[in-house]
Amino acid sequence: MMNDANCPSSKTTLPPLNKSLKNQEQLISELGESKQLYHTLFNSIDEGFCLIEMIYDQQENPIDWRFLETNPAFEKQNGLYEAEGRRISELAPDMEPYWFNIYGEVARTGEPISFQNETKALGGRWFDLYAFRIGEPGSHKIAVLFKDITKGKKADEATQYALQYARSLLGASLDPLVTIDAEGKITDVNEASEHATGIPRERLIGTDFCNYFTDTVKAREGYQKVFFDGFVRDYPLAIRHVSGRIMDVLYNASIYKDESGNVLGIFAAARDVTQQNILDQKLREKNIELERSKIAAEQANLAKSDFLSNMSHELRTPLNAILGFAQLLEGGTPAPTETQTKRLKEILKAGWYLTDMINEILDLAKIESGQTPMLLEPVLLTNLLFECQSMFEPNALESGIKLLFSMVNRMWSVRADQTKLKQVVSNLLSNAIKYNSEQGTVEVKCSESALGRIRISVKDNGAGLSAEKLAQLFQPFNRLGQEVGVKEGTGIGLAVSKKLIEMMGGTIGVESAVGVGSEFWIELDKDDSLHAHELIGLADDLVLSPKNERSSYTLLYVEDNPTNLMLVEQIIEGLPHIHMISACDSEHGIALATEQLPDIILMDINLLGISGVEVMLHLRKDPLTKHIPIIAISANAMTRDISQGLEAGFFRYLTKPIKINEFTEVLDAAMTSIKNERFLA
């Protein structure tokens, strides 16, 4: 018997794969003499049939065959057309050698063969074949019955591939996977399930799914829910290992069906969330701890704010008397002597310095406690720098410093809080004047960067700063060695300025050289939202000439501190167009306001009994007094105090110690308001 490496099998002991083909062989043999019946059968069968004659070389090796006869199904089954009388080498030149060997062996031995094989020469078709010899030994004729089974073969291969692929995926998964039948019995598991339970696959299959969880009732409810709803998502369970170890999992499961739609069971996948649950618990504990810390910090900040507010109030109250009466003496009649004037200036200088120090400490405390509100809006630089120039020119001239403001584009505006930005620029100007050289120069200029930011720089030609000092520049209370000098300061201003600029989305920096000077700069985003007509600047407050303008106004001052009351009385004495009346408590103040109907009311906030805010609200409800402008005056100077006062309805909010110029300006604004209301009426 011949063997060929490419031949899957040529043994005749294999049982025929197609019994109908063997039956047809028997029929063909029995009806061989009856040509009519032979052709009837030959032409009616669905399988391809051909009668071939093997061709051999000189060494009796089969090298080709010729088709002697074919049936109608022949062409359909193998795709060969008009084959009768032609050789296979002509029709399929690349026919694989093992086919010649198989058919040659059948012709030589006379033993039929049944097998399945592929032929790439015919497009990769698979055939189910049955071949047998026709005639006596020595005959080279072979009858072949065959059927194209390519589609079924490929489907089987795809199915096997899919099963193998699915099994590989299941095996590769790090999550426990399991299939369960309708009774809750395990039908299959992956390796991760074995690791999770500590039990081998063969022992898991066929057992109750629920037995491997800490809560068997919940597990049973879970898989029953899958059959009812079709799925579950993130169903929490805990798998118990044989060692006692617990694995927290979230199960996701759904039903699977056969081709007819019948439910076969459940496929469930568990995600190990043990570490996640541990981390979540730690996170919850940490959040609780952080919340407690936050509450403690908020309480500490509140206590700190209350302390600072009370301290500010207690310090400002005596300062109000000191600075107020000093201002009155300075501008009084008769004028103080030259010696008295010098002394008064020192009193005022020290008093205002102490006030500034209180303000800076409060500013820093408010920023650090997150209590500094920011109103970001377009700020026109020409207006802001003009105000700063007007504010600091007298101080510069007095110190022998030349103050230079370069021209600024009238259209430039930045996004900032106008009050806070003015505070920062003022701090930079104050430092540039204070720490400048004798007869020095301070130059203020603006420029635009390629990134759409505006830089405001303040340059002096003072002593300059070393690299070591520059590194410590913005530290609170660090005066860089100036604390032993004659220059006053707290070392807070630059720290506050840096925090304020950063809260506005800007940056602050400095370039300095010892012996040359320093240039401090701030950069903020440019804001083009203002229209051109708005950038020209706002008109001054409208002052209309009333039809019936009065030459005098009545001011009611409600104050329970006799010193503060006397101070305002003496300020008003210098304003002949204002007549003052006073009340020392809330009840008396309400009564006087109702009886006298003053033009303006000056209201202290911290009154004994009813507070100044409550008095103001009471007067606002009375039709007789609701139109009277009420000005708050208080030693409560925290930003929140001022904001709350203005929101409550006060016309203006003045803080102690009183600046006489500011005080009179507010009174003028109140009188202007009265005039305009009368004119419009």
Sequence and secondary structure as in RCSB ss.txt:
>XXXX:A:sequence
MMNDANCPSSKTTLPPLNKSLKNQEQLISELGESKQLYHTLFNSIDEGFCLIEMIYDQQENPIDWRFLETNPAFE
KQNGLYEAEGRRISELAPDMEPYWFNIYGEVARTGEPISFQNETKALGGRWFDLYAFRIGEPGSHKIAVLFKDIT
KGKKADEATQYALQYARSLLGASLDPLVTIDAEGKITDVNEASEHATGIPRERLIGTDFCNYFTDTVKAREGYQK
VFFDGFVRDYPLAIRHVSGRIMDVLYNASIYKDESGNVLGIFAAARDVTQQNILDQKLREKNIELERSKIAAEQA
NLAKSDFLSNMSHELRTPLNAILGFAQLLEGGTPAPTETQTKRLKEILKAGWYLTDMINEILDLAKIESGQTPML
LEPVLLTNLLFECQSMFEPNALESGIKLLFSMVNRMWSVRADQTKLKQVVSNLLSNAIKYNSEQGTVEVKCSESA
LGRIRISVKDNGAGLSAEKLAQLFQPFNRLGQEVGVKEGTGIGLAVSKKLIEMMGGTIGVESAVGVGSEFWIELD
KDDSLHAHELIGLADDLVLSPKNERSSYTLLYVEDNPTNLMLVEQIIEGLPHIHMISACDSEHGIALATEQLPDI
ILMDINLLGISGVEVMLHLRKDPLTKHIPIIAISANAMTRDISQGLEAGFFRYLTKPIKINEFTEVLDAAMTSIK
NERFLA
>XXXX:A:secstr
    TT S   TTS  S HHHHHHHHHHHHTTT HHHHHHHHHH SSEEEEEEEEE TT  EEEEEEEEE THHH
HHH   S TT BHHHH TT  HHHHHHHHHHHHH   EEEEEEEGGGTSEEEEEEEEEESSTT  EEEEEEEE H
HHHHHHHHHHHHHHHHHHHHHH SS EEEE TTSBEEEE HHHHHHHT  HHHHTTSBGGGGBS HHHHHHHHHH
HHHHSEEEEEEEEEE TTS EEEEEEEEEEEE TT  EEEEEEEEEE HHHHHHHHHHHHHHHHHHHHHHHHHHH
HHHHHHHHHHHHHHHHHHHHHHHHHHHHHHT SS   HHHHHHHHHHHHHHHHHHHHHHHHHHHHHHHTT     
 EEEEHHHHHHHHHHHHHHHHHHHT EEEE    TT EEEE HHHHHHHHHHHHHHHHHT  TT EEEEEEEE T
TSEEEEEEEE SS   HHHHHTTTSTT  TTGGGSS    S HHHHHHHHHHHTT EEEEEEETTTEEEEEEEEE
B   S HHHHT          TT  S EEEEEE S HHHHHHHHHHHHT TTEEEEEESSHHHHHHHHHHH  SE
EEEESS SSS HHHHHHHHHHSTTTTTS EEEEES   HHHHHHHHHHT SEEEESS  HHHHHHHHHHHHHHHH
HHHHH 
